[in-house]
């Protein structure tokens, strides 16, 4: 199964954060081994934005961190026009544009989203989800 990592899930996985649950970690490792571990390019924007707003402390340069992710085999999915339009059209979904793009990317890629975000986990749309905390 292809898995798209929500922004916090990328951090939890790469920093070996205990918040990432055992089942979620195993699912990520399985997807990684199959070449099916995905990240949306919007997550990089979100990370830089969080650092600039001092809501996230990063000791490493985001560009270098991104390159390391890609070298290990994580698949980067760019935000296409199709994804942007689909994100804007999500029904009954909260207003966060980054979450909208991540969900639209997962739908476009026919992948599950690894997230702990309650708004995504509780959304009634047809989306495969992996609770990152489990």
N, CA, C and O atoms as a MOPAC input file, in Angstrom:
PM7 MOZYME 1SCF
protein

 N      0.84300 1    -1.17600 1     0.00000 1
 C      0.00000 1     0.00000 1     0.00000 1
 C      0.89200 1     1.24400 1     0.00000 1
 O      1.85500 1     1.34100 1     0.76000 1
 N      0.54300 1     2.19000 1    -0.87300 1
 C      1.26600 1     3.45900 1    -0.89600 1
 C      0.82800 1     4.30100 1     0.29700 1
 O     -0.35300 1     4.34800 1     0.64000 1
 N      1.79600 1     4.96400 1     0.92000 1
 C      1.52200 1     5.82900 1     2.06800 1
 C      2.07400 1     7.22000 1     1.81000 1
 O      3.23100 1     7.38000 1     1.42300 1
 N      1.23700 1     8.22100 1     2.02800 1
 C      1.66000 1     9.61800 1     1.96800 1
 C      1.77100 1    10.12600 1     3.39600 1
 O      0.81100 1    10.04500 1     4.16200 1
 N      2.92500 1    10.64400 1     3.75300 1
 C      3.15700 1    11.13000 1     5.11000 1
 C      2.64700 1    12.55400 1     5.27700 1
 O      2.99400 1    13.43800 1     4.49300 1
 N      1.82500 1    12.77800 1     6.29500 1
 C      1.47700 1    14.13500 1     6.68300 1
 C      2.76000 1    14.77200 1     7.22700 1
 O      3.69500 1    14.06700 1     7.60500 1
 N      2.79700 1    16.07600 1     7.26300 1
 C      4.03100 1    16.78000 1     7.62200 1
 C      4.58200 1    16.34200 1     8.97500 1
 O      5.77800 1    16.07600 1     9.09200 1
 N      3.74000 1    16.26300 1     9.99100 1
 C      4.24800 1    15.85200 1    11.30900 1
 C      4.70600 1    14.39700 1    11.29400 1
 O      5.62500 1    14.03300 1    12.02900 1
 N      4.07900 1    13.56300 1    10.47100 1
 C      4.47600 1    12.15600 1    10.38700 1
 C      5.87400 1    12.01500 1     9.78100 1
 O      6.62500 1    11.11200 1    10.15100 1
 N      6.22000 1    12.90500 1     8.85300 1
 C      7.58000 1    12.89600 1     8.29300 1
 C      8.58400 1    13.14400 1     9.41700 1
 O      9.58600 1    12.43900 1     9.53900 1
 N      8.29800 1    14.15300 1    10.23200 1
 C      9.19700 1    14.47000 1    11.34600 1
 C      9.27500 1    13.31400 1    12.32800 1
 O     10.36500 1    12.92200 1    12.74600 1
 N      8.12900 1    12.77000 1    12.69600 1
 C      8.11300 1    11.66900 1    13.66100 1
 C      8.91600 1    10.48000 1    13.14800 1
 O      9.66200 1     9.85800 1    13.90500 1
 N      8.76600 1    10.16500 1    11.87300 1
 C      9.46700 1     9.01800 1    11.30000 1
 C     10.96700 1     9.27600 1    11.20400 1
 O     11.76400 1     8.42000 1    11.58900 1
 N     11.35600 1    10.42600 1    10.70500 1
 C     12.78300 1    10.69700 1    10.49000 1
 C     13.53400 1    11.00700 1    11.77400 1
 O     14.75700 1    10.87000 1    11.82600 1
 N     12.81900 1    11.42100 1    12.80800 1
 C     13.46900 1    11.72700 1    14.08300 1
 C     13.27200 1    10.61300 1    15.10600 1
 O     13.57100 1    10.77800 1    16.28800 1
 N     12.76200 1     9.47400 1    14.63100 1
 C     12.52200 1     8.32400 1    15.50300 1
 C     11.72300 1     8.72900 1    16.73800 1
 O     12.02000 1     8.30700 1    17.85500 1
 N     10.72400 1     9.54100 1    16.51700 1
 C      9.86600 1    10.08200 1    17.58200 1
 C      8.94300 1     8.98200 1    18.11700 1
 O      8.26500 1     8.31500 1    17.33500 1
 N      8.91000 1     8.78700 1    19.44100 1
 C      8.04000 1     7.75800 1    20.01200 1
 C      6.54900 1     8.02300 1    19.80300 1
 O      5.73300 1     7.12300 1    20.00200 1
 N      6.18000 1     9.24100 1    19.40600 1
 C      4.77000 1     9.52700 1    19.12100 1
 C      4.26000 1     8.70300 1    17.94300 1
 O      3.06400 1     8.42900 1    17.84800 1
 N      5.16900 1     8.30600 1    17.03900 1
 C      4.77200 1     7.47100 1    15.91200 1
 C      4.53300 1     6.05800 1    16.42900 1
 O      5.44800 1     5.40400 1    16.92900 1
 N      3.30500 1     5.60300 1    16.30400 1
 C      2.91700 1     4.30500 1    16.85000 1
 C      3.58900 1     3.13200 1    16.14900 1
 O      4.10800 1     3.25500 1    15.04000 1
 N      3.56100 1     2.00300 1    16.82500 1
 C      4.21300 1     0.79200 1    16.32600 1
 C      3.63300 1     0.33900 1    14.98100 1
 O      4.38500 1     0.02600 1    14.05800 1
 N      2.30400 1     0.30400 1    14.86800 1
 C      1.67000 1    -0.12900 1    13.61900 1
 C      1.94900 1     0.85700 1    12.48900 1
 O      2.20300 1     0.45500 1    11.35400 1
 N      1.90000 1     2.13400 1    12.80300 1
 C      2.17200 1     3.15200 1    11.78100 1
 C      3.62000 1     3.05400 1    11.31000 1
 O      3.89600 1     3.14200 1    10.11400 1
 N      4.54000 1     2.87300 1    12.25000 1
 C      5.95700 1     2.74600 1    11.89100 1
 C      6.17400 1     1.51800 1    11.00400 1
 O      6.90300 1     1.58400 1    10.01400 1
 N      5.54500 1     0.41000 1    11.35800 1
 C      5.67700 1    -0.81200 1    10.55700 1
 C      5.10100 1    -0.61100 1     9.15600 1
 O      5.67600 1    -1.07600 1     8.17300 1
 N      3.97400 1     0.07700 1     9.06800 1
 C      3.37100 1     0.35900 1     7.76000 1
 C      4.29500 1     1.23800 1     6.92800 1
 O      4.45200 1     1.01700 1     5.72700 1
 N      4.90700 1     2.23500 1     7.56100 1
 C      5.84800 1     3.12000 1     6.86000 1
 C      7.06700 1     2.34500 1     6.37500 1
 O      7.52200 1     2.54100 1     5.24800 1
 N      7.59100 1     1.47700 1     7.21200 1
 C      8.76100 1     0.68900 1     6.83200 1
 C      8.44300 1    -0.23900 1     5.67100 1
 O      9.26400 1    -0.42500 1     4.77300 1
 N      7.25000 1    -0.82100 1     5.68900 1
 C      6.82200 1    -1.69600 1     4.60100 1
 C      6.66800 1    -0.91100 1     3.29600 1
 O      7.11800 1    -1.35500 1     2.24000 1
 N      6.02900 1     0.25400 1     3.37800 1
 C      5.86100 1     1.09700 1     2.18900 1
 C      7.21700 1     1.56400 1     1.67000 1
 O      7.44400 1     1.59900 1     0.46100 1
 N      8.11200 1     1.92200 1     2.58000 1
 C      9.45000 1     2.36500 1     2.19500 1
 C     10.18200 1     1.25700 1     1.43700 1
 O     10.79600 1     1.50800 1     0.40000 1
 N     10.11400 1     0.03400 1     1.95900 1
 C     10.78800 1    -1.10000 1     1.32600 1
 C     10.24900 1    -1.36100 1    -0.07900 1
 O     10.98100 1    -1.82300 1    -0.95400 1
 N      8.96900 1    -1.06400 1    -0.28900 1
 C      8.34100 1    -1.27300 1    -1.59300 1
 C      8.49000 1    -0.06800 1    -2.52400 1
 O      8.04300 1    -0.11200 1    -3.67000 1
 N      9.11600 1     1.00700 1    -2.03500 1
 C      9.24100 1     2.22400 1    -2.83400 1
 C      7.95300 1     3.01800 1    -2.89900 1
 O      7.74500 1     3.80900 1    -3.81900 1
 N      7.08200 1     2.80200 1    -1.90800 1
 C      5.76000 1     3.42400 1    -1.88900 1
 C      5.56200 1     4.40000 1    -0.73800 1
 O      4.42700 1     4.64200 1    -0.32900 1
 N      6.63800 1     4.96200 1    -0.21100 1
 C      6.52800 1     5.96600 1     0.84800 1
 C      6.63100 1     7.34100 1     0.19500 1
 O      7.65500 1     7.68300 1    -0.39700 1
 N      5.55900 1     8.12300 1     0.30900 1
 C      5.42300 1     9.37300 1    -0.42800 1
 C      5.41100 1    10.57800 1     0.50100 1
 O      5.02300 1    10.48600 1     1.66600 1
 N      5.84700 1    11.71400 1    -0.04400 1
 C      5.76300 1    12.98700 1     0.66300 1
 C      5.33500 1    14.04400 1    -0.35300 1
 O      5.83800 1    14.08100 1    -1.47600 1
 N      4.40900 1    14.89300 1     0.05300 1
 C      3.97300 1    16.00100 1    -0.79900 1
 C      4.97400 1    17.14300 1    -0.69200 1
 O      5.49800 1    17.41400 1     0.38800 1
 N      5.23700 1    17.80800 1    -1.80200 1
 C      6.15100 1    18.94700 1    -1.76800 1
 C      5.62800 1    20.06400 1    -0.87600 1
 O      6.41300 1    20.88000 1    -0.39200 1
 N      4.32600 1    20.11700 1    -0.64800 1
 C      3.77400 1    21.15800 1     0.22100 1
 C      4.26900 1    20.99800 1     1.66300 1
 O      4.29500 1    21.96700 1     2.42100 1
 N      4.65500 1    19.79500 1     2.03600 1
 C      5.16800 1    19.58200 1     3.39400 1
 C      6.45300 1    20.36500 1     3.64000 1
 O      6.69100 1    20.82000 1     4.75900 1
 N      7.27500 1    20.52800 1     2.62200 1
 C      8.49700 1    21.32000 1     2.79200 1
 C      8.14800 1    22.78100 1     3.05700 1
 O      8.75000 1    23.42700 1     3.91500 1
 N      7.18600 1    23.28600 1     2.32600 1
 C      6.72800 1    24.66100 1     2.55400 1
 C      6.22300 1    24.80000 1     3.98300 1
 O      6.56300 1    25.75100 1     4.68700 1
 N      5.40700 1    23.83900 1     4.39900 1
 C      4.84500 1    23.89600 1     5.74900 1
 C      5.94500 1    23.86500 1     6.81000 1
 O      5.86800 1    24.59100 1     7.80100 1
 N      6.95800 1    23.03600 1     6.61200 1
 C      8.06300 1    22.95600 1     7.57600 1
 C      8.84200 1    24.26500 1     7.65900 1
 O      9.13700 1    24.74700 1     8.75200 1
 N      9.17100 1    24.83600 1     6.51200 1
 C      9.89100 1    26.11600 1     6.50800 1
 C      9.04200 1    27.19300 1     7.16800 1
 O      9.55100 1    28.00600 1     7.94000 1
 N      7.75500 1    27.19700 1     6.86700 1
 C      6.84000 1    28.16900 1     7.46500 1
 C      6.80900 1    28.02600 1     8.99100 1
 O      6.81700 1    29.02800 1     9.70700 1
 N      6.77400 1    26.79800 1     9.48500 1
 C      6.76400 1    26.56700 1    10.93400 1
 C      8.06500 1    27.03300 1    11.58300 1
 O      8.05300 1    27.58400 1    12.68400 1
 N      9.17800 1    26.81000 1    10.90400 1
 C     10.46900 1    27.27400 1    11.42200 1
 C     10.49000 1    28.79700 1    11.46900 1
 O     10.91100 1    29.38200 1    12.46700 1
 N     10.04000 1    29.44000 1    10.39600 1
 C     10.02600 1    30.91100 1    10.34000 1
 C      9.13200 1    31.51200 1    11.41800 1
 O      9.42600 1    32.58200 1    11.95200 1
 N      8.04900 1    30.82500 1    11.73400 1
 C      7.12500 1    31.31000 1    12.76500 1
 C      7.56300 1    30.88800 1    14.16600 1
 O      6.87600 1    31.15400 1    15.15300 1
 N      8.71300 1    30.22700 1    14.23400 1
 C      9.27800 1    29.76100 1    15.51200 1
 C      8.37100 1    28.75100 1    16.22500 1
 O      8.38700 1    28.64800 1    17.45200 1
 N      7.58200 1    28.01200 1    15.44500 1
 C      6.73700 1    26.96100 1    16.00500 1
 C      7.40500 1    25.59600 1    15.88600 1
 O      6.90400 1    24.59300 1    16.39400 1
 N      8.55100 1    25.58200 1    15.20300 1
 C      9.32600 1    24.36200 1    15.03400 1
 C     10.79200 1    24.74700 1    14.99900 1
 O     11.18400 1    25.69700 1    14.32100 1
 N     11.58900 1    24.00300 1    15.73100 1
 C     13.02600 1    24.25700 1    15.74500 1
 C     13.70500 1    23.20700 1    14.88300 1
 O     13.54500 1    22.00900 1    15.11300 1
 N     14.45000 1    23.65100 1    13.90500 1
 C     15.16300 1    22.72400 1    13.02600 1
 C     16.65300 1    22.99600 1    13.13100 1
 O     17.11200 1    24.10600 1    12.86100 1
 N     17.39600 1    21.98700 1    13.52100 1
 C     18.84300 1    22.12600 1    13.61900 1
 C     19.50400 1    21.89000 1    12.26300 1
 O     20.66100 1    22.25800 1    12.05900 1
 N     18.77500 1    21.28500 1    11.35400 1
 C     19.32900 1    20.95300 1    10.04600 1
 C     18.65400 1    21.81400 1     8.97700 1
 O     17.49500 1    22.20600 1     9.11200 1
 N     19.39000 1    22.09000 1     7.94200 1
 C     18.85800 1    22.84200 1     6.81500 1
 C     17.78100 1    22.00400 1     6.11200 1
 O     18.00300 1    20.82800 1     5.82300 1
 N     16.63300 1    22.59800 1     5.84200 1
 C     15.51400 1    21.87500 1     5.22700 1
 C     15.90800 1    21.34300 1     3.84800 1
 O     15.51700 1    20.23300 1     3.48700 1
 N     16.67100 1    22.10800 1     3.07900 1
 C     17.09300 1    21.64100 1     1.75100 1
 C     17.93100 1    20.36600 1     1.85200 1
 O     17.72000 1    19.41500 1     1.10000 1
 N     18.87700 1    20.35600 1     2.78300 1
 C     19.71500 1    19.16800 1     2.96500 1
 C     18.88200 1    17.99200 1     3.46100 1
 O     19.05800 1    16.86200 1     3.00700 1
 N     17.98300 1    18.26200 1     4.38400 1
 C     17.11100 1    17.22400 1     4.93500 1
 C     16.25900 1    16.61500 1     3.82800 1
 O     16.10200 1    15.39700 1     3.75700 1
 N     15.70500 1    17.47600 1     2.95600 1
 C     14.90200 1    17.01300 1     1.81900 1
 C     15.73800 1    16.12400 1     0.90200 1
 O     15.28500 1    15.05800 1     0.48700 1
 N     16.94100 1    16.55400 1     0.59000 1
 C     17.80100 1    15.76100 1    -0.28800 1
 C     18.11000 1    14.39100 1     0.31500 1
 O     18.15200 1    13.38800 1    -0.39700 1
 N     18.32300 1    14.35500 1     1.61700 1
 C     18.56200 1    13.07000 1     2.28900 1
 C     17.34400 1    12.16400 1     2.17000 1
 O     17.47900 1    10.97300 1     1.88900 1
 N     16.16500 1    12.71900 1     2.38200 1
 C     14.93500 1    11.93500 1     2.23000 1
 C     14.85300 1    11.31600 1     0.84200 1
 O     14.58200 1    10.12500 1     0.69300 1
 N     15.09000 1    12.13600 1    -0.16000 1
 C     14.98500 1    11.66100 1    -1.53600 1
 C     16.04800 1    10.61800 1    -1.85300 1
 O     15.77500 1     9.65200 1    -2.56600 1
 N     17.25500 1    10.80500 1    -1.33200 1
 C     18.32300 1     9.82300 1    -1.56800 1
 C     17.99600 1     8.47100 1    -0.94700 1
 O     18.41200 1     7.43400 1    -1.46300 1
 N     17.25300 1     8.47800 1     0.15700 1
 C     16.91300 1     7.20000 1     0.79000 1
 C     15.82000 1     6.46100 1     0.03300 1
 O     15.61600 1     5.26600 1     0.24700 1
 N     15.11700 1     7.16100 1    -0.85100 1
 C     14.08500 1     6.48800 1    -1.63700 1
 C     12.67100 1     6.96200 1    -1.38200 1
 O     11.73000 1     6.42900 1    -1.97100 1
 N     12.49600 1     7.95000 1    -0.52000 1
 C     11.16600 1     8.52600 1    -0.32700 1
 C     10.77800 1     9.21800 1    -1.63500 1
 O     11.59300 1     9.91000 1    -2.24600 1
 N      9.53500 1     9.02700 1    -2.05500 1
 C      9.06100 1     9.56500 1    -3.33200 1
 C      8.38100 1    10.90600 1    -3.09800 1
 O      7.45100 1    11.01700 1    -2.29900 1
 N      8.85700 1    11.91200 1    -3.80400 1
 C      8.32500 1    13.26700 1    -3.68500 1
 C      7.22600 1    13.46600 1    -4.73000 1
 O      7.42700 1    13.20500 1    -5.91700 1
 N      6.05900 1    13.93300 1    -4.27000 1
 C      4.93700 1    14.18400 1    -5.16800 1
 C      4.72100 1    15.69200 1    -5.26400 1
 O      4.36100 1    16.32700 1    -4.27300 1
 N      4.93800 1    16.27300 1    -6.44700 1
 C      4.73000 1    17.71400 1    -6.59500 1
 C      3.24800 1    18.07100 1    -6.59300 1
 O      2.39400 1    17.23600 1    -6.89100 1
 N      2.96100 1    19.30600 1    -6.25700 1
 C      1.58300 1    19.79400 1    -6.27900 1
 C      1.27600 1    20.22700 1    -7.71300 1
 O      1.76000 1    21.25600 1    -8.18500 1
 N      0.47400 1    19.43300 1    -8.38100 1
 C      0.08400 1    19.74500 1    -9.75700 1
 C     -1.16300 1    20.62400 1    -9.75200 1
 O     -1.78800 1    20.82900 1    -8.71100 1
 N     -1.50600 1    21.12800 1   -10.90300 1
 C     -2.74900 1    21.88700 1   -11.02600 1
 C     -3.95400 1    21.04000 1   -10.67300 1
 O     -4.89800 1    21.53000 1   -10.05200 1
 N     -3.93200 1    19.77600 1   -11.06100 1
 C     -5.03300 1    18.86000 1   -10.75000 1
 C     -5.19500 1    18.70300 1    -9.24300 1
 O     -6.31300 1    18.72100 1    -8.72700 1
 N     -4.08400 1    18.55000 1    -8.54500 1
 C     -4.13100 1    18.40800 1    -7.08600 1
 C     -4.62200 1    19.69800 1    -6.44700 1
 O     -5.43000 1    19.65800 1    -5.52000 1
 N     -4.14800 1    20.83800 1    -6.92700 1
 C     -4.56900 1    22.12800 1    -6.36100 1
 C     -6.07200 1    22.33200 1    -6.50800 1
 O     -6.73700 1    22.76700 1    -5.56800 1
 N     -6.60700 1    22.02000 1    -7.68300 1
 C     -8.05400 1    22.16700 1    -7.90600 1
 C     -8.82700 1    21.19300 1    -7.02200 1
 O     -9.83200 1    21.56400 1    -6.41600 1
 N     -8.35900 1    19.94700 1    -6.94700 1
 C     -9.03700 1    18.95100 1    -6.10700 1
 C     -9.01500 1    19.37100 1    -4.63800 1
 O     -9.99300 1    19.16600 1    -3.92000 1
 N     -7.91000 1    19.95300 1    -4.19100 1
 C     -7.80700 1    20.41200 1    -2.79700 1
 C     -8.84300 1    21.48500 1    -2.50800 1
 O     -9.47800 1    21.47400 1    -1.45300 1
 N     -9.01200 1    22.40100 1    -3.43000 1
 C     -9.98600 1    23.47900 1    -3.23900 1
 C    -11.41800 1    22.96100 1    -3.23500 1
 O    -12.30500 1    23.57700 1    -2.64300 1
 N    -11.64100 1    21.83400 1    -3.89200 1
 C    -12.99700 1    21.28900 1    -4.02600 1
 C    -13.36200 1    20.24400 1    -2.97400 1
 O    -14.47200 1    19.71300 1    -3.01300 1
 N    -12.48200 1    19.93800 1    -2.05200 1
 C    -12.81000 1    18.93400 1    -1.03000 1
 C    -14.04700 1    19.37500 1    -0.26300 1
 O    -14.12200 1    20.50300 1     0.22300 1
 N    -15.00000 1    18.48700 1    -0.16100 1
 C    -16.25100 1    18.81700 1     0.51900 1
 C    -16.17500 1    18.48500 1     2.00200 1
 O    -15.58500 1    17.48300 1     2.40500 1
 N    -16.77900 1    19.34300 1     2.79600 1
 C    -16.88100 1    19.14700 1     4.24600 1
 C    -15.51500 1    18.91800 1     4.89200 1
 O    -15.37100 1    18.10300 1     5.80400 1
 N    -14.53000 1    19.64400 1     4.40600 1
 C    -13.17900 1    19.52600 1     4.93500 1
 C    -12.76900 1    20.87600 1     5.49200 1
 O    -13.14800 1    21.91000 1     4.94200 1
 N    -12.00400 1    20.88700 1     6.57100 1
 C    -11.62900 1    22.15900 1     7.19400 1
 C    -10.76200 1    23.00700 1     6.25600 1
 O    -10.33600 1    22.54200 1     5.19900 1
 N    -10.51500 1    24.22800 1     6.64900 1
 C     -9.93500 1    25.23000 1     5.74800 1
 C     -8.41500 1    25.18500 1     5.58200 1
 O     -7.89000 1    25.84400 1     4.68500 1
 N     -7.69900 1    24.44100 1     6.40500 1
 C     -6.23500 1    24.43600 1     6.33000 1
 C     -5.77200 1    24.04500 1     4.92000 1
 O     -5.99300 1    22.91100 1     4.49500 1
 N     -5.13400 1    24.96400 1     4.19500 1
 C     -4.76000 1    24.65900 1     2.80900 1
 C     -3.72600 1    23.54100 1     2.69400 1
 O     -3.73900 1    22.78500 1     1.72300 1
 N     -2.83800 1    23.43000 1     3.67100 1
 C     -1.80200 1    22.38900 1     3.59200 1
 C     -2.43500 1    21.01300 1     3.77200 1
 O     -2.09400 1    20.07800 1     3.04700 1
 N     -3.34900 1    20.87800 1     4.72300 1
 C     -4.05100 1    19.60400 1     4.89500 1
 C     -4.86200 1    19.26300 1     3.65400 1
 O     -4.90200 1    18.10500 1     3.23700 1
 N     -5.50200 1    20.25500 1     3.06700 1
 C     -6.29100 1    20.03300 1     1.85300 1
 C     -5.40200 1    19.49800 1     0.72300 1
 O     -5.78100 1    18.56700 1     0.01200 1
 N     -4.22600 1    20.09400 1     0.56800 1
 C     -3.32200 1    19.64800 1    -0.49400 1
 C     -2.79900 1    18.24800 1    -0.20700 1
 O     -2.69700 1    17.43100 1    -1.12200 1
 N     -2.46800 1    17.95900 1     1.03500 1
 C     -1.98500 1    16.62200 1     1.38700 1
 C     -3.06400 1    15.57800 1     1.12300 1
 O     -2.77300 1    14.52100 1     0.56500 1
 N     -4.29100 1    15.85500 1     1.51100 1
 C     -5.39000 1    14.91000 1     1.27300 1
 C     -5.64700 1    14.75300 1    -0.22700 1
 O     -5.81800 1    13.63300 1    -0.70800 1
 N     -5.67700 1    15.85100 1    -0.96200 1
 C     -5.89100 1    15.77500 1    -2.41100 1
 C     -4.76600 1    14.99500 1    -3.09500 1
 O     -5.00800 1    14.27000 1    -4.05900 1
 N     -3.54900 1    15.14200 1    -2.60000 1
 C     -2.41700 1    14.39200 1    -3.13900 1
 C     -2.60100 1    12.90200 1    -2.89300 1
 O     -2.37900 1    12.08800 1    -3.78900 1
 N     -3.00600 1    12.54500 1    -1.68500 1
 C     -3.24400 1    11.13300 1    -1.36500 1
 C     -4.33300 1    10.55100 1    -2.26200 1
 O     -4.20400 1     9.43400 1    -2.76200 1
 N     -5.39200 1    11.30500 1    -2.45900 1
 C     -6.47300 1    10.83200 1    -3.32600 1
 C     -5.97900 1    10.66100 1    -4.76400 1
 O     -6.30900 1     9.67100 1    -5.41800 1
 N     -5.20100 1    11.60800 1    -5.25200 1
 C     -4.67000 1    11.52900 1    -6.61800 1
 C     -3.71700 1    10.35100 1    -6.78800 1
 O     -3.65400 1     9.74700 1    -7.85900 1
 N     -2.97900 1    10.02900 1    -5.73700 1
 C     -1.99400 1     8.94500 1    -5.78000 1
 C     -2.57800 1     7.59700 1    -5.35200 1
 O     -1.87300 1     6.58800 1    -5.34300 1
 N     -3.85000 1     7.58400 1    -5.00100 1
 C     -4.50900 1     6.39000 1    -4.46600 1
 C     -3.67600 1     5.80900 1    -3.32600 1
 O     -3.35300 1     4.62100 1    -3.30700 1
 N     -3.34600 1     6.66300 1    -2.39900 1
 C     -2.53700 1     6.24400 1    -1.25500 1
 C     -3.26100 1     6.58500 1     0.04000 1
 O     -4.19100 1     7.39200 1     0.05800 1
 N     -2.82300 1     5.96300 1     1.10600 1
 C     -3.33600 1     6.29800 1     2.43500 1
 C     -2.49500 1     7.44200 1     2.99200 1
 O     -1.33900 1     7.62200 1     2.60600 1
 N     -3.08300 1     8.20900 1     3.89700 1
 C     -2.35800 1     9.28500 1     4.57900 1
 C     -1.99100 1     8.80800 1     5.97500 1
 O     -2.84500 1     8.31200 1     6.71000 1
 N     -0.72300 1     8.95500 1     6.34200 1
 C     -0.27500 1     8.67600 1     7.70200 1
 C     -0.34000 1     9.99500 1     8.45400 1
 O      0.40800 1    10.92500 1     8.15200 1
 N     -1.23700 1    10.07600 1     9.43700 1
 C     -1.45700 1    11.33400 1    10.14000 1
 C     -1.99300 1    11.09200 1    11.54100 1
 O     -2.57500 1    10.04700 1    11.83100 1
 N     -1.78600 1    12.06900 1    12.39300 1
 C     -2.42100 1    12.09400 1    13.71300 1
 C     -3.40800 1    13.24900 1    13.77900 1
 O     -3.98900 1    13.51300 1    14.83200 1
 N     -3.59600 1    13.93100 1    12.67400 1
 C     -4.47900 1    15.09600 1    12.59900 1
 C     -5.93500 1    14.63900 1    12.66900 1
 O     -6.42800 1    13.96500 1    11.76500 1
 N     -6.60800 1    15.01000 1    13.74100 1
 C     -7.99800 1    14.58500 1    13.94900 1
 C     -8.91800 1    15.05200 1    12.82500 1
 O     -9.85900 1    14.34600 1    12.46300 1
 N     -8.65300 1    16.23300 1    12.27100 1
 C     -9.49200 1    16.72900 1    11.18000 1
 C     -9.41300 1    15.81500 1     9.96200 1
 O    -10.41400 1    15.61100 1     9.27600 1
 N     -8.25600 1    15.27600 1     9.69400 1
 C     -8.09700 1    14.35000 1     8.56800 1
 C     -8.64500 1    12.97700 1     8.93700 1
 O     -9.35400 1    12.35700 1     8.14500 1
 N     -8.32200 1    12.50400 1    10.12700 1
 C     -8.79000 1    11.18300 1    10.54700 1
 C    -10.31500 1    11.10300 1    10.61500 1
 O    -10.89500 1    10.05800 1    10.32200 1
 N    -10.96300 1    12.19900 1    10.99800 1
 C    -12.41900 1    12.20600 1    11.16300 1
 C    -13.18900 1    12.61600 1     9.91100 1
 O    -14.41700 1    12.52800 1     9.88700 1
 N    -12.49500 1    13.05500 1     8.88500 1
 C    -13.17000 1    13.50300 1     7.66900 1
 C    -13.97500 1    12.35600 1     7.06700 1
 O    -13.51700 1    11.21400 1     7.03900 1
 N    -15.16700 1    12.66600 1     6.59000 1
 C    -16.06400 1    11.62200 1     6.08700 1
 C    -15.83000 1    11.26500 1     4.62500 1
 O    -16.54800 1    10.43000 1     4.07500 1
 N    -14.86300 1    11.86700 1     3.99900 1
 C    -14.57000 1    11.56100 1     2.60000 1
 C    -13.92900 1    10.19500 1     2.42700 1
 O    -13.51600 1     9.55600 1     3.39500 1
 N    -13.85300 1     9.76200 1     1.18200 1
 C    -13.28800 1     8.44700 1     0.87400 1
 C    -11.77100 1     8.54700 1     0.78300 1
 O    -11.20900 1     8.77000 1    -0.28900 1
 N    -11.14400 1     8.38300 1     1.89100 1
 C     -9.69300 1     8.48900 1     2.00200 1
 C     -9.19900 1     7.37300 1     2.90400 1
 O     -9.74600 1     7.14600 1     3.98300 1
 N     -8.15800 1     6.67500 1     2.45500 1
 C     -7.53000 1     5.68300 1     3.32200 1
 C     -6.63700 1     6.42000 1     4.30600 1
 O     -5.90600 1     7.33700 1     3.93200 1
 N     -6.70300 1     6.00900 1     5.57100 1
 C     -5.93100 1     6.67900 1     6.61400 1
 C     -5.20000 1     5.66800 1     7.48000 1
 O     -5.68500 1     4.56200 1     7.71600 1
 N     -4.03100 1     6.06500 1     7.94600 1
 C     -3.29300 1     5.31500 1     8.95500 1
 C     -3.08100 1     6.28500 1    10.10400 1
 O     -2.45600 1     7.33200 1     9.93300 1
 N     -3.60000 1     5.94000 1    11.27300 1
 C     -3.42500 1     6.79700 1    12.44400 1
 C     -1.96900 1     6.70300 1    12.88700 1
 O     -1.50800 1     5.64000 1    13.30300 1
 N     -1.26100 1     7.79600 1    12.79800 1
 C      0.17300 1     7.81700 1    13.10100 1
 C      0.47900 1     7.49200 1    14.55400 1
 O      1.61200 1     7.14000 1    14.88300 1
 N     -0.50700 1     7.60300 1    15.42300 1
 C     -0.27200 1     7.36500 1    16.85300 1
 C     -0.38800 1     5.89200 1    17.22900 1
 O     -0.07100 1     5.51400 1    18.35700 1
 N     -0.82500 1     5.08100 1    16.32200 1
 C     -1.06200 1     3.65700 1    16.64900 1
 C     -0.03600 1     2.74000 1    16.04400 1
 O     -0.10600 1     1.52600 1    16.23200 1

